[in-house]
Amino acid sequence: MLTRVEEIKLLTQCVLADNRDAFGRLVEAYRSDIMRFFLNLTLGDAALSDDLAQETFIKAYLSIRSFKGLSRFRTWLYRIAYNEYYAWLRRTHEERINDDTPIGNLLDDEASRQSEAQIDVHTAMQQLSEQQRAVVTLFYIDDQPIKKICEITRLPAGTVKSHLSRAKAKLAQILDKKQEL
């Protein structure tokens, strides 16, 4: 992770000199975080996560001059990623309605080879709403504080906490049922 000073230096180079190498260093610094975010939201679909991450970085590059610096670049990038994910959801929802195609299992072969516990968590995450899954991913997996999650999702703190509480209870209930079997 970049320090605040390094981040500002690279952002300045991107904005003032249109330095693509500086933006490339920003991408290198945050790519794994954004990929992990998408992998959790897409329930392990690596190809989709990679596509969404690429779109996120393209949009960030094209709109880098609109970054005001009120938050960290990482937070701004997560906001773009969050918007990109929900834009994809809207597009695919419209396609499913138009095509009447059933929703398949989003776990690919690689994810199916994971340990049974990880598969149980993926299955349990499927039971959460999209908002709950996003908030759980940001809080528990990406280790974002509530304040940053509020900035990224543009949800009030109480709503974020409510989503976390309900998701945690639902996940516990689902995983407990799985253990009983």
Phi and psi in degrees as GROMACS dihedral restraints (atoms count N, CA, C in turn):
[ dihedral_restraints ]
;  ai    aj    ak    al  type     phi  dphi    fc
    3     4     5     6     1   -81.1    20    10
    4     5     6     7     1   149.1    20    10
    6     7     8     9     1   -75.0    20    10
    7     8     9    10     1   164.3    20    10
    9    10    11    12     1   -58.9    20    10
   10    11    12    13     1   -40.8    20    10
   12    13    14    15     1   -65.9    20    10
   13    14    15    16     1   -45.4    20    10
   15    16    17    18     1   -61.7    20    10
   16    17    18    19     1   -41.7    20    10
   18    19    20    21     1   -61.0    20    10
   19    20    21    22     1   -47.1    20    10
   21    22    23    24     1   -63.4    20    10
   22    23    24    25     1   -40.5    20    10
   24    25    26    27     1   -61.9    20    10
   25    26    27    28     1   -46.7    20    10
   27    28    29    30     1   -65.7    20    10
   28    29    30    31     1   -40.7    20    10
   30    31    32    33     1   -63.5    20    10
   31    32    33    34     1   -40.3    20    10
   33    34    35    36     1   -62.5    20    10
   34    35    36    37     1   -42.9    20    10
   36    37    38    39     1   -63.1    20    10
   37    38    39    40     1   -37.9    20    10
   39    40    41    42     1   -65.7    20    10
   40    41    42    43     1   -45.2    20    10
   42    43    44    45     1   -75.8    20    10
   43    44    45    46     1   -48.5    20    10
   45    46    47    48     1   -80.0    20    10
   46    47    48    49     1   -38.6    20    10
   48    49    50    51     1  -111.1    20    10
   49    50    51    52     1     3.0    20    10
   51    52    53    54     1    50.1    20    10
   52    53    54    55     1    44.7    20    10
   54    55    56    57     1   -80.5    20    10
   55    56    57    58     1   106.7    20    10
   57    58    59    60     1   -71.8    20    10
   58    59    60    61     1   -29.9    20    10
   60    61    62    63     1   -65.0    20    10
   61    62    63    64     1   -38.1    20    10
   63    64    65    66     1   -64.5    20    10
   64    65    66    67     1   -42.0    20    10
   66    67    68    69     1   -66.2    20    10
   67    68    69    70     1   -36.3    20    10
   69    70    71    72     1   -59.5    20    10
   70    71    72    73     1   -37.6    20    10
   72    73    74    75     1   -68.4    20    10
   73    74    75    76     1   -35.1    20    10
   75    76    77    78     1   -65.3    20    10
   76    77    78    79     1   -41.3    20    10
   78    79    80    81     1   -61.5    20    10
   79    80    81    82     1   -46.6    20    10
   81    82    83    84     1   -57.9    20    10
   82    83    84    85     1   -39.5    20    10
   84    85    86    87     1   -69.5    20    10
   85    86    87    88     1   -32.9    20    10
   87    88    89    90     1  -114.9    20    10
   88    89    90    91     1    -1.8    20    10
   90    91    92    93     1   -59.9    20    10
   91    92    93    94     1   -46.7    20    10
   93    94    95    96     1   -64.5    20    10
   94    95    96    97     1   -36.9    20    10
   96    97    98    99     1   -64.8    20    10
   97    98    99   100     1   -44.7    20    10
   99   100   101   102     1   -67.7    20    10
  100   101   102   103     1   -40.3    20    10
  102   103   104   105     1   -62.6    20    10
  103   104   105   106     1   -44.0    20    10
  105   106   107   108     1   -62.0    20    10
  106   107   108   109     1   -40.5    20    10
  108   109   110   111     1   -58.6    20    10
  109   110   111   112     1   -49.5    20    10
  111   112   113   114     1   -68.9    20    10
  112   113   114   115     1   -38.5    20    10
  114   115   116   117     1   -59.6    20    10
  115   116   117   118     1   -38.3    20    10
  117   118   119   120     1   -72.8    20    10
  118   119   120   121     1   -37.8    20    10
  120   121   122   123     1   -70.9    20    10
  121   122   123   124     1   -35.0    20    10
  123   124   125   126     1   -92.4    20    10
  124   125   126   127     1     7.6    20    10
  126   127   128   129     1    58.9    20    10
  127   128   129   130     1    41.3    20    10
  129   130   131   132     1    94.4    20    10
  130   131   132   133     1     6.8    20    10
  132   133   134   135     1   -78.5    20    10
  133   134   135   136     1    97.0    20    10
  135   136   137   138     1   -65.3    20    10
  136   137   138   139     1   -41.3    20    10
  138   139   140   141     1   -65.1    20    10
  139   140   141   142     1   -45.6    20    10
  141   142   143   144     1   -63.8    20    10
  142   143   144   145     1   -42.8    20    10
  144   145   146   147     1   -60.8    20    10
  145   146   147   148     1   -41.3    20    10
  147   148   149   150     1   -64.5    20    10
  148   149   150   151     1   -43.5    20    10
  150   151   152   153     1   -60.8    20    10
  151   152   153   154     1   -45.9    20    10
  153   154   155   156     1   -65.5    20    10
  154   155   156   157     1   -37.8    20    10
  156   157   158   159     1   -65.0    20    10
  157   158   159   160     1   -42.8    20    10
  159   160   161   162     1   -61.3    20    10
  160   161   162   163     1   -44.5    20    10
  162   163   164   165     1   -61.7    20    10
  163   164   165   166     1   -39.1    20    10
  165   166   167   168     1   -61.3    20    10
  166   167   168   169     1   -46.9    20    10
  168   169   170   171     1   -70.2    20    10
  169   170   171   172     1   -33.7    20    10
  171   172   173   174     1   -63.9    20    10
  172   173   174   175     1   -46.4    20    10
  174   175   176   177     1   -64.5    20    10
  175   176   177   178     1   -38.0    20    10
  177   178   179   180     1   -63.7    20    10
  178   179   180   181     1   -43.2    20    10
  180   181   182   183     1   -63.7    20    10
  181   182   183   184     1   -44.0    20    10
  183   184   185   186     1   -68.3    20    10
  184   185   186   187     1   -26.3    20    10
  186   187   188   189     1  -114.9    20    10
  187   188   189   190     1    21.1    20    10
  189   190   191   192     1   -58.3    20    10
  190   191   192   193     1   -30.8    20    10
  192   193   194   195     1   -70.8    20    10
  193   194   195   196     1   -17.4    20    10
  195   196   197   198     1   -86.4    20    10
  196   197   198   199     1    -7.1    20    10
  198   199   200   201     1   -69.4    20    10
  199   200   201   202     1   118.6    20    10
  201   202   203   204     1   -90.3    20    10
  202   203   204   205     1   -14.6    20    10
  204   205   206   207     1    80.4    20    10
  205   206   207   208     1    15.0    20    10
  207   208   209   210     1   -73.0    20    10
  208   209   210   211     1   -23.8    20    10
  210   211   212   213     1  -129.3    20    10
  211   212   213   214     1   177.1    20    10
  213   214   215   216     1   -67.5    20    10
  214   215   216   217     1   154.5    20    10
  216   217   218   219     1   -59.4    20    10
  217   218   219   220     1   -38.4    20    10
  219   220   221   222     1   -58.8    20    10
  220   221   222   223     1   -43.2    20    10
  222   223   224   225     1   -64.3    20    10
  223   224   225   226     1   -43.8    20    10
  225   226   227   228     1   -61.5    20    10
  226   227   228   229     1   -41.0    20    10
  228   229   230   231     1   -65.5    20    10
  229   230   231   232     1   -41.3    20    10
  231   232   233   234     1   -62.5    20    10
  232   233   234   235     1   -36.4    20    10
  234   235   236   237     1   -63.5    20    10
  235   236   237   238     1   -42.6    20    10
  237   238   239   240     1   -63.3    20    10
  238   239   240   241     1   -43.6    20    10
  240   241   242   243     1   -61.9    20    10
  241   242   243   244     1   -43.7    20    10
  243   244   245   246     1   -60.7    20    10
  244   245   246   247     1   -45.7    20    10
  246   247   248   249     1   -63.5    20    10
  247   248   249   250     1   -40.0    20    10
  249   250   251   252     1   -64.0    20    10
  250   251   252   253     1   -41.1    20    10
  252   253   254   255     1   -62.9    20    10
  253   254   255   256     1   -45.4    20    10
  255   256   257   258     1   -71.1    20    10
  256   257   258   259     1   -29.1    20    10
  258   259   260   261     1   -66.0    20    10
  259   260   261   262     1   -41.7    20    10
  261   262   263   264     1   -62.5    20    10
  262   263   264   265     1   -42.9    20    10
  264   265   266   267     1   -59.2    20    10
  265   266   267   268     1   -44.4    20    10
  267   268   269   270     1   -62.4    20    10
  268   269   270   271     1   -43.8    20    10
  270   271   272   273     1   -62.4    20    10
  271   272   273   274     1   -47.1    20    10
  273   274   275   276     1   -70.1    20    10
  274   275   276   277     1   -32.9    20    10
  276   277   278   279     1   -63.5    20    10
  277   278   279   280     1   -43.5    20    10
  279   280   281   282     1   -65.0    20    10
  280   281   282   283     1   -38.9    20    10
  282   283   284   285     1   -65.6    20    10
  283   284   285   286     1   -40.9    20    10
  285   286   287   288     1   -64.5    20    10
  286   287   288   289     1   -39.0    20    10
  288   289   290   291     1   -65.4    20    10
  289   290   291   292     1   -42.7    20    10
  291   292   293   294     1   -72.4    20    10
  292   293   294   295     1   -36.2    20    10
  294   295   296   297     1   -93.0    20    10
  295   296   297   298     1   -17.8    20    10
  297   298   299   300     1    55.3    20    10
  298   299   300   301     1    35.6    20    10
  300   301   302   303     1   -91.9    20    10
  301   302   303   304     1   139.4    20    10
  303   304   305   306     1   -70.6    20    10
  304   305   306   307     1   152.8    20    10
  306   307   308   309     1   -80.2    20    10
  307   308   309   310     1   121.8    20    10
  309   310   311   312     1   -86.3    20    10
  310   311   312   313     1   174.4    20    10
  312   313   314   315     1   -70.9    20    10
  313   314   315   316     1   123.7    20    10
  315   316   317   318     1   -80.0    20    10
  316   317   318   319     1    -9.4    20    10
  318   319   320   321     1   -77.9    20    10
  319   320   321   322     1   126.3    20    10
  321   322   323   324     1   -88.6    20    10
  322   323   324   325     1  -177.9    20    10
  324   325   326   327     1   -58.4    20    10
  325   326   327   328     1   -39.3    20    10
  327   328   329   330     1   -62.3    20    10
  328   329   330   331     1   -44.9    20    10
  330   331   332   333     1   -67.1    20    10
  331   332   333   334     1   -33.1    20    10
  333   334   335   336     1   -70.1    20    10
  334   335   336   337     1   -17.3    20    10
  336   337   338   339     1   -87.4    20    10
  337   338   339   340     1    -3.1    20    10
  339   340   341   342     1   -69.9    20    10
  340   341   342   343     1   170.4    20    10
  342   343   344   345     1   -64.0    20    10
  343   344   345   346     1   157.7    20    10
  345   346   347   348     1   -60.4    20    10
  346   347   348   349     1   -37.1    20    10
  348   349   350   351     1   -63.4    20    10
  349   350   351   352     1   -41.2    20    10
  351   352   353   354     1   -66.3    20    10
  352   353   354   355     1   -37.9    20    10
  354   355   356   357     1   -65.9    20    10
  355   356   357   358     1   -38.8    20    10
  357   358   359   360     1   -60.6    20    10
  358   359   360   361     1   -41.6    20    10
  360   361   362   363     1   -66.5    20    10
  361   362   363   364     1   -42.6    20    10
  363   364   365   366     1   -59.7    20    10
  364   365   366   367     1   -43.9    20    10
  366   367   368   369     1   -63.9    20    10
  367   368   369   370     1   -42.0    20    10
  369   370   371   372     1   -65.6    20    10
  370   371   372   373     1   -38.9    20    10
  372   373   374   375     1   -63.3    20    10
  373   374   375   376     1   -30.0    20    10
  375   376   377   378     1   -63.1    20    10
  376   377   378   379     1   -26.4    20    10
  378   379   380   381     1   -77.9    20    10
  379   380   381   382     1   -14.1    20    10
  381   382   383   384     1   -82.3    20    10
  382   383   384   385     1   155.9    20    10
  384   385   386   387     1   -70.5    20    10
  385   386   387   388     1   163.8    20    10
  387   388   389   390     1   -59.3    20    10
  388   389   390   391     1   -43.1    20    10
  390   391   392   393     1   -63.4    20    10
  391   392   393   394     1   -44.1    20    10
  393   394   395   396     1   -63.4    20    10
  394   395   396   397     1   -42.7    20    10
  396   397   398   399     1   -62.6    20    10
  397   398   399   400     1   -40.9    20    10
  399   400   401   402     1   -64.0    20    10
  400   401   402   403     1   -45.6    20    10
  402   403   404   405     1   -67.1    20    10
  403   404   405   406     1   -42.0    20    10
  405   406   407   408     1   -62.4    20    10
  406   407   408   409     1   -43.6    20    10
  408   409   410   411     1   -61.6    20    10
  409   410   411   412     1   -47.4    20    10
  411   412   413   414     1   -64.0    20    10
  412   413   414   415     1   -41.4    20    10
  414   415   416   417     1   -79.7    20    10
  415   416   417   418     1   -54.1    20    10
  417   418   419   420     1   -85.8    20    10
  418   419   420   421     1   -32.4    20    10
  420   421   422   423     1   -97.7    20    10
  421   422   423   424     1   -45.7    20    10
  423   424   425   426     1   -90.0    20    10
  424   425   426   427     1    -2.3    20    10
  426   427   428   429     1    57.7    20    10
  427   428   429   430     1    40.2    20    10
  429   430   431   432     1   -88.0    20    10
  430   431   432   433     1   139.8    20    10
  432   433   434   435     1   -73.5    20    10
  433   434   435   436     1   161.6    20    10
  435   436   437   438     1   -54.5    20    10
  436   437   438   439     1   -42.3    20    10
  438   439   440   441     1   -58.8    20    10
  439   440   441   442     1   -43.7    20    10
  441   442   443   444     1   -68.8    20    10
  442   443   444   445     1   -37.9    20    10
  444   445   446   447     1   -62.4    20    10
  445   446   447   448     1   -38.6    20    10
  447   448   449   450     1   -62.7    20    10
  448   449   450   451     1   -40.9    20    10
  450   451   452   453     1   -65.7    20    10
  451   452   453   454     1   -42.2    20    10
  453   454   455   456     1   -69.2    20    10
  454   455   456   457     1   -47.7    20    10
  456   457   458   459     1   -90.0    20    10
  457   458   459   460     1   -14.5    20    10
  459   460   461   462     1    58.2    20    10
  460   461   462   463     1    36.4    20    10
  462   463   464   465     1  -106.7    20    10
  463   464   465   466     1   148.6    20    10
  465   466   467   468     1   -64.6    20    10
  466   467   468   469     1   155.3    20    10
  468   469   470   471     1   -58.1    20    10
  469   470   471   472     1   -40.1    20    10
  471   472   473   474     1   -62.4    20    10
  472   473   474   475     1   -37.7    20    10
  474   475   476   477     1   -68.9    20    10
  475   476   477   478     1   -41.6    20    10
  477   478   479   480     1   -61.8    20    10
  478   479   480   481     1   -46.2    20    10
  480   481   482   483     1   -63.3    20    10
  481   482   483   484     1   -38.9    20    10
  483   484   485   486     1   -63.8    20    10
  484   485   486   487     1   -45.0    20    10
  486   487   488   489     1   -60.1    20    10
  487   488   489   490     1   -42.9    20    10
  489   490   491   492     1   -63.2    20    10
  490   491   492   493     1   -44.7    20    10
  492   493   494   495     1   -63.9    20    10
  493   494   495   496     1   -48.0    20    10
  495   496   497   498     1   -65.7    20    10
  496   497   498   499     1   -40.7    20    10
  498   499   500   501     1   -65.5    20    10
  499   500   501   502     1   -42.2    20    10
  501   502   503   504     1   -61.2    20    10
  502   503   504   505     1   -45.3    20    10
  504   505   506   507     1   -63.4    20    10
  505   506   507   508     1   -42.8    20    10
  507   508   509   510     1   -66.2    20    10
  508   509   510   511     1   -43.5    20    10
  510   511   512   513     1   -62.1    20    10
  511   512   513   514     1   -42.9    20    10
  513   514   515   516     1   -61.5    20    10
  514   515   516   517     1   -43.6    20    10
  516   517   518   519     1   -63.0    20    10
  517   518   519   520     1   -45.6    20    10
  519   520   521   522     1   -64.7    20    10
  520   521   522   523     1   -45.5    20    10
  522   523   524   525     1   -70.0    20    10
  523   524   525   526     1   -32.9    20    10
  525   526   527   528     1   -64.8    20    10
  526   527   528   529     1   -42.9    20    10
  528   529   530   531     1   -61.2    20    10
  529   530   531   532     1   -40.4    20    10
  531   532   533   534     1   -63.7    20    10
  532   533   534   535     1   -39.8    20    10
  534   535   536   537     1   -68.9    20    10
  535   536   537   538     1   -31.1    20    10
  537   538   539   540     1   -68.5    20    10
  538   539   540   541     1   -26.7    20    10
